[in-house]
């Protein structure tokens, strides 16, 4: 029985292409293939960890000039009214 690895597979060196393929197919796991040989499986969680680590390391080197979103949205915070004495 022959399988079409290309439909569910990704090369081992292209994380962004893997994310795009996961998004377009709705899959959260892809086969990692080299030629016709299965070499592993990558999950969405694996890719997110990799990207997070990459961004952290780039930030430590001072290469991350992008603005960061606030940790908390102050518009969503509700203030608790103080009880009347």
Order of alpha helices (4+ residues) and beta strands (2+ residues): alpha-beta-alpha-beta-beta-alpha
